[in-house]
Amino acid sequence: MKPSREQVFAVVKSLSTVIPFFPTDPLALDLITEAVLEFVGTEEQLHWFASATVRNLPKYEGMPSLRRLFSTKYAPADGIDPVFESSEQFIAHEALMESNFHKREMEENERRFESYKHQAQMAPAEDREPFQLPESLIQRKMLPPAPVEPPKRSLAEREAELAALPKSPARTLEENDRIARELEEQLRRMPTDGHKQ
């Protein structure tokens, strides 16, 4: 609900008592009241504006400073954007707006989370149980079991295993000579330039 002129005037009058260089002349207070009434849209916004002005405005620097401060949280009700005298003011204003946006976003997420928790507590017990998948679906989705690696054998165990293997009969010197001659003959017959003879 839009605040009344009397409500806005009361806020402006109180600001004039706590903010350095804030006008105290009745005519100036009336003009500031009219200007604030243009950009403040609701009573809630007016309360926030009063509190934020006291906390964040070290001294009165004209009407544009009040509009800039207000627009860090709310869009002006009259649709007129704040005026900046320098790029530093604009950058500081944008940084404050972004910071306030993230703060509001976190507050809204926290509020939703608390609401969901409350709704979950109010739900019947059977609705709070975790959803169970059918057994057949669980079996299909299960990954195959990881292969089990056999335990590592010690060197002594492996040597014993090799010793237990049947031994091939030892060759005689004549057999070794015969095998060597056959291999030499095969090597001589192999083509050396990559072409078959």
Secondary structure, DSSP 8 states (H G I E B T S, - for coil): ----HHHHHHHHHHHHHHSTT---SHHHHHHHHHHHHHH--SHHHHHHHHHHHHHH-SS---HHHHHHHHHTTS--TT------SSHHHHHHHHHHHHHHHHHHHHHHHHHHHHHHHHHHHHS-HHHHS-----HHHHHHHS------------HHHHHHHHHHS-------HHHHHHHHHHHHHHHHHS-SSSS--
